[in-house]
C-alpha cells in the first residue's frame, strides 16, 4: 500500500498531480478542499460552517477536517493506497493522521512538496480564478493570506516528515508531464 501526502502552496498544482498519481498507481485521491467544496455546494450543515471560514482564507479547524478525512478513508478500506491532498496542513493534523493510519495498520509512505515562487503561484491562481468560480482565487489579499497560512502552519511539516525520512521536495514549475515525471522518480526510486 502506498500512501502519499502531496502539499504545496495554493496554486502549486497539487490537484493536477494528485489526479495523475491516482490514475498511475490506482490510488484514492482525498482532497479536503474538494470535500469541503462538495459540502458547501450541497449546503450541508458542515458546508455552511466551513464556507464562512474559507471565505476569509482561513483554515478549517482540525476537528472538522479530520472527521471528514477519516470517513473518506474508512469508506475505501480496500484501496491500494491514498493520496492526501490539502491534508495534513499542520503538525497537529500530521500527528492525528499518523495515529489514525496506525490504527488501520497503515502509514504515510512519502510526503512530496511542490515548490514554486509566490509570484508564479499568485498569477496561476488569479488566472484560475477567471474560470474556476472560486472566490478565494480572485482576490489577491485572500490569496496572500492563504500563502501566509501555508508559511505559518504547513511549512513546519517539512521538518516533521524529514525526521521520518519521508519528505521530498520537487520543483513545481514546468509542464505537467515534466512535474509528473519528477514525482514518479521519487516514488519509484526512494
C-alpha positions as CSV (number, residue, x, y, z in Angstrom):
1,X,0.0,0.0,0.0
2,X,1.3,3.4,-0.9
3,X,0.1,6.5,1.0
4,X,1.2,9.9,-0.3
5,X,0.8,13.3,1.1
6,X,1.1,15.9,-1.6
7,X,1.5,19.5,-0.5
8,X,2.5,23.0,-1.5
9,X,1.1,26.5,-1.5
10,X,-2.2,27.2,-3.2
11,X,-1.7,27.0,-7.0
12,X,1.3,24.7,-6.8
13,X,-0.5,22.0,-8.9
14,X,-1.4,19.6,-6.1
15,X,-4.8,18.6,-7.5
16,X,-3.5,18.1,-11.0
17,X,-0.6,16.0,-9.9
18,X,-2.7,14.1,-7.4
19,X,-5.1,13.1,-10.3
20,X,-2.1,11.8,-12.3
21,X,-0.8,9.8,-9.3
22,X,-4.3,8.4,-8.7
23,X,-4.5,7.1,-12.2
24,X,-0.9,5.8,-12.4
25,X,-0.9,3.9,-9.1
26,X,-4.7,3.2,-8.7
27,X,-4.9,5.2,-5.5
28,X,-7.8,7.0,-3.9
29,X,-7.4,10.8,-4.1
30,X,-8.7,12.6,-1.0
31,X,-8.7,16.3,-1.4
32,X,-10.0,18.1,1.7
33,X,-10.6,21.2,-0.4
34,X,-12.8,19.2,-2.8
35,X,-14.7,17.6,0.1
36,X,-15.3,21.0,1.7
37,X,-16.5,22.5,-1.7
38,X,-18.8,19.5,-2.1
39,X,-20.4,20.2,1.3
40,X,-20.6,23.9,0.6
41,X,-22.2,23.5,-2.8
42,X,-24.8,21.0,-1.3
43,X,-25.4,23.4,1.6
44,X,-24.9,20.6,4.2
45,X,-24.6,21.7,7.8
46,X,-20.9,21.2,7.5
47,X,-20.8,23.1,4.3
48,X,-22.4,26.1,5.9
49,X,-19.9,26.1,8.8
50,X,-16.9,25.7,6.5
51,X,-18.0,28.3,4.0
52,X,-17.6,31.2,6.3
53,X,-14.2,30.0,7.4
54,X,-12.9,29.6,3.8
55,X,-14.4,32.9,2.7
56,X,-11.8,34.6,5.0
57,X,-9.0,32.5,3.6
58,X,-8.6,30.7,6.9
59,X,-8.0,27.0,7.6
60,X,-10.9,24.8,8.7
61,X,-10.5,23.6,12.3
62,X,-8.7,20.3,12.7
63,X,-11.6,18.5,14.3
64,X,-13.9,19.1,11.3
65,X,-11.1,18.3,8.8
66,X,-10.0,15.1,10.5
67,X,-13.6,13.8,10.8
68,X,-14.2,14.2,7.1
69,X,-10.9,12.7,6.2
70,X,-11.3,9.7,8.5
71,X,-14.8,9.0,7.0
72,X,-13.3,9.0,3.4
73,X,-10.5,6.6,4.4
74,X,-12.9,4.2,6.2
75,X,-15.2,4.2,3.1
76,X,-12.3,2.9,1.0
77,X,-10.5,0.3,3.2
78,X,-9.7,-2.0,0.3
79,X,-7.8,0.7,-1.6
80,X,-4.3,0.3,-2.9
81,X,-3.4,3.4,-1.1
82,X,-4.3,7.1,-0.7
83,X,-3.2,10.5,-1.9
84,X,-3.8,13.1,0.7
85,X,-4.1,16.5,-1.0
86,X,-4.5,19.5,1.3
87,X,-4.1,17.4,4.4
88,X,-2.3,17.5,6.7
89,X,-1.7,21.2,6.9
90,X,-0.4,21.4,10.4
91,X,1.8,19.4,12.7
92,X,-1.2,18.5,14.9
93,X,-3.0,17.2,11.8
94,X,0.0,15.2,10.7
95,X,0.2,13.5,14.2
96,X,-3.5,12.8,14.1
97,X,-3.2,11.3,10.6
98,X,-0.2,9.1,11.7
99,X,-2.2,7.9,14.7
100,X,-5.3,7.2,12.6
101,X,-3.4,5.4,9.9
102,X,-1.5,3.4,12.5
103,X,-4.9,2.3,14.0
104,X,-5.6,0.8,10.5
105,X,-2.2,-0.8,10.2
106,X,-1.2,1.8,7.6
107,X,1.4,4.6,7.4
108,X,2.4,7.5,5.2
109,X,4.9,6.4,2.5
110,X,6.0,9.7,1.1
111,X,5.3,13.4,1.5
112,X,6.1,15.4,-1.6
113,X,6.1,19.2,-1.7
114,X,5.6,21.0,-5.0
115,X,7.7,24.2,-4.8
116,X,7.2,27.4,-6.8
117,X,7.8,31.1,-6.2
118,X,4.9,33.2,-4.8
119,X,4.7,35.4,-7.8
120,X,4.2,32.4,-10.1
121,X,1.6,30.9,-7.8
122,X,-0.3,34.2,-7.5
123,X,-0.5,34.6,-11.2
124,X,-1.7,31.0,-11.6
125,X,-4.4,31.5,-9.0
126,X,-5.6,34.8,-10.4
127,X,-5.8,33.2,-13.9
128,X,-7.6,30.1,-12.5
129,X,-10.0,32.5,-10.7
130,X,-11.1,33.8,-14.0
131,X,-12.8,30.5,-14.8
132,X,-13.0,28.5,-11.6
133,X,-15.8,30.4,-9.9
134,X,-13.8,30.1,-6.6
135,X,-14.0,33.3,-4.6
136,X,-10.7,32.6,-2.9
137,X,-8.9,32.6,-6.3
138,X,-9.9,36.1,-7.5
139,X,-8.9,38.2,-4.5
140,X,-5.1,39.0,-4.2
141,X,-5.4,39.7,-0.5
142,X,-7.1,36.4,0.2
143,X,-4.5,34.6,-1.9
144,X,-1.7,36.2,0.0
145,X,-3.4,35.3,3.3
146,X,-3.5,31.7,2.1
147,X,0.2,31.9,1.4
148,X,0.8,33.3,4.9
149,X,-1.3,30.5,6.4
150,X,0.8,27.9,4.5
151,X,4.1,29.5,5.6
152,X,3.0,29.7,9.3
153,X,1.2,26.4,9.6
154,X,2.2,24.0,6.8
155,X,5.8,24.7,6.2
156,X,6.8,23.1,9.5
157,X,5.6,19.8,8.1
158,X,8.9,19.6,6.1
159,X,10.9,19.2,9.3
160,X,8.2,16.8,10.8
161,X,8.4,14.4,7.8
162,X,12.1,14.9,7.2
163,X,12.7,13.4,10.7
164,X,10.8,10.3,9.5
165,X,12.8,10.2,6.2
166,X,9.5,10.7,4.3
167,X,9.9,14.2,3.0
168,X,10.7,15.1,-0.6
169,X,10.6,18.4,-2.5
170,X,10.3,19.0,-6.2
171,X,10.3,21.9,-8.5
172,X,6.6,22.6,-9.2
173,X,7.3,24.8,-12.2
174,X,7.3,23.3,-15.7
175,X,5.0,21.3,-17.9
176,X,2.5,19.0,-16.2
177,X,4.2,15.9,-17.7
178,X,7.7,17.1,-16.5
179,X,6.4,17.5,-13.0
180,X,4.7,14.2,-13.1
181,X,8.0,12.5,-14.1
182,X,9.7,14.2,-11.1
183,X,7.0,12.6,-8.8
184,X,7.4,9.2,-10.4
185,X,11.1,9.4,-9.8
186,X,10.7,9.9,-6.1
187,X,8.0,7.2,-5.7
188,X,9.9,4.6,-7.7
189,X,13.4,5.4,-6.6
190,X,13.1,6.2,-2.9
